[in-house]
C-alpha cells in the first residue's frame, strides 16, 4: 500500500514538474512576444496609428450593415465596402491612393464591359448566349493577363488588372442567371467607391504617412551611411580594418532596392504635399539610389579585401596610407554634403570641392603606383593588396562624382533653394579662391559657377 502511494506521489511530482516547465516556457514566449511588439512599435510609432486608422475605417463602413436605411439601399452588396477597405488601406498615402484608384477604375471599366458583353450575348439568342459570354471572358482574361507582364504597367497597375479580370468575370458570368444585372453592377461599383473613399479620406486626414517623405529620407540616409563608412575607414586606416556597426549599415544600402522601388511607385500617386510640389521628379531618386548602391558594392569589395588581405609590408603601407586616408576622408565629406543637400532640399556646390581634392590625391597616388617593383627592390605580390585598395578607392571617387551630378540634376528639376547668401557665401568664395577651384556665385537668387584663374 505504501509502495503504491509512493508511486502515485512520484507520478504527481513529475507531472507537476513537467507542468511547471511548460508554464515557464509559455511565460518566456509571452515575454519575448511582448518585447518584440514593444520594439516594433518603438521603431516606428506610425504603425500603431495606422492600425487604429484601419480599425476606424472598418467601423465606419460596417455601419452600412448595421443601419436599416443604409442596408436597404445597398443590400448584401454592402459587404464589398468592407472588403474594399481591407484590401485598399495601406500604410502610406501613395500606396492607398494607388490601390484605391486601381480598384475603382478597374471596377467601373470591368462592370461596363461586363454589362456590354451580356447585352451583346442577349442579341445572339438563348443558345449562343453562353458561348458568347465564354468567348468574351476568354479573350479579355487572356489579353489582360498578358499585359500584366509589361514591367512598367505591372509596377503601377498590376492590382487594377487583377480587379478588372475578377469584376468582369463576376458581372458577365453572374448576369447569365441574374435578371437585374445592371442593378448588380451598379451596387457593387457604388459600394467599392464608398469603401475606397472612406479609406483614402482617413488615410490622408488622420496622421498621413507620405511615401515621398520616406523615399526622400531613405536616399539621403543611404548616402550618409556610405559617408560614415569612408570616414571610419579613413580614420582607422593605419590599423587593421575589422567588421563593425558602420560596415553592417553600409551593407544595408545594398538591400534597399526593393523598398526604394516601391516608394518611388507609391510617391508618384501622391498629390503635392509639404515641400514636395505636384509632379516632383521622383524618378530621379531611383537614379541616385542606383548610383549609391554601385558605390556601396565598391566599398563592400574594399572591406572584404581588407579583411582577407592584410599581408602588405608595413613600410609599403606607410608610403601609401596617408593618400588613401585623405581620399577616404574627403570622399566622406563630399557624400555628407550631398546627403545634407537632399535632406534640406538645397542646391549643392558643383563641382564639389571635396571631390576635386580627392581626385587630386588620386592622381598623385596613381603616379606613385607606377613604380616598377624590379626597380624599387619590391616583390610584385607585396604591393598587390595595397594597389587593390588604392584602385578601389579611386574607382569609388568616380562613382561619388556621378552621385553628385545626379543630385545636382535633382536640385535643378525640383527647384531646390540656394542658401549661400550673405556672409556665408563670401566665406565660401574666399575658400575657393585659395584652393583655385571653380566657385559658386549668387545671381538673382540662383546658383551659378564661375572659374577663378
NORHURA-V37148 format. One record per pair of residues at least 24 apart in sequence whose C-alpha atoms are under 8 Angstrom apart, sorted by the first residue. I is the first residue (numbers start at 1). J is the second residue. Records with the same first field share a line. If there is no record, write none. Layout:
I->J + J
This chain:
46->209
47->91
49->207
50->91
53->202 + 203 + 206
54->85 + 86 + 89 + 199
57->85 + 198 + 199 + 202
58->82 + 85 + 86
61->195 + 198
74->187 + 191
77->187 + 188 + 191
78->188 + 191
79->191
80->188 + 191 + 192 + 195
81->191 + 192 + 193 + 194 + 195 + 196
82->195
84->192 + 195 + 196
85->195 + 196 + 198 + 199
88->196 + 199
89->199 + 200 + 203
91->209
92->203 + 208 + 209 + 210 + 211 + 266
93->200 + 203 + 204 + 208 + 209 + 210 + 211 + 266 + 270
94->210 + 211 + 266 + 267 + 268 + 269 + 270
95->211 + 266 + 267 + 269
96->199 + 200 + 203
97->200 + 269 + 270
98->156 + 266 + 269
99->159 + 160
100->196 + 200
101->196
102->157 + 159 + 160
103->159 + 160 + 163 + 164 + 192
104->189 + 192 + 193 + 196
105->160
106->160 + 161 + 163 + 164 + 167
107->163 + 164 + 167 + 168 + 189
108->189
109->164
110->164 + 165 + 167 + 168
111->167 + 168 + 171 + 185 + 189
113->168
114->168 + 169 + 171 + 172
115->171 + 172 + 175 + 181 + 182 + 185
117->172
118->172 + 175 + 176
130->176
133->172 + 173
137->168 + 169 + 172
140->165
141->165
155->265
156->265
210->267 + 270
211->263 + 264 + 266 + 267 + 270
212->263 + 264 + 266 + 267 + 270 + 276 + 282
214->263
215->260 + 263 + 264 + 267 + 285
216->285 + 342 + 343
217->343
218->260
219->285 + 288 + 289
220->338 + 339 + 340 + 342 + 343
221->339
222->250 + 253 + 292
223->292 + 335 + 336 + 338 + 339
224->335 + 336 + 339
225->249 + 250 + 253
226->250 + 296 + 332 + 335
227->331 + 332 + 333 + 334 + 335 + 336
228->332
229->332
230->328 + 329 + 331 + 332
231->328 + 329 + 332 + 333
233->325 + 328
234->324 + 325 + 326 + 327 + 328 + 329
235->325 + 329
237->321 + 325
238->321
240->306 + 310
241->303 + 306 + 307
242->307
247->303
250->296 + 300
251->296 + 300
253->292 + 293 + 296
254->293 + 296 + 297
257->289 + 290
260->286 + 289
261->286
280->414
281->410 + 413 + 414
284->406 + 409 + 410
285->410
287->406
288->403 + 406 + 407
291->399 + 402 + 403
292->400 + 403
294->399
295->396 + 399 + 400
298->392 + 395 + 396
299->392 + 393 + 396
301->392
302->389 + 392 + 393
305->385 + 389
306->389
309->385
310->385
311->382 + 385
312->382 + 383 + 385 + 386
313->382
316->383 + 386
317->386
320->365 + 386
323->361 + 362 + 365
324->390 + 393
326->358 + 361
327->357 + 358 + 359 + 361 + 362 + 393
328->358 + 393
330->354 + 355 + 357 + 358
331->355 + 358 + 397 + 400
334->400
335->400
338->404 + 407
342->407
345->411 + 416 + 417
346->411 + 416 + 417 + 418 + 419
347->408 + 411 + 412 + 416 + 417 + 418 + 419 + 447
348->407 + 408 + 411
349->440
350->404 + 408 + 440 + 449
351->438
352->404
353->432 + 437
355->397 + 400 + 401
358->397
359->394 + 397
362->394
365->390
418->445 + 446 + 447
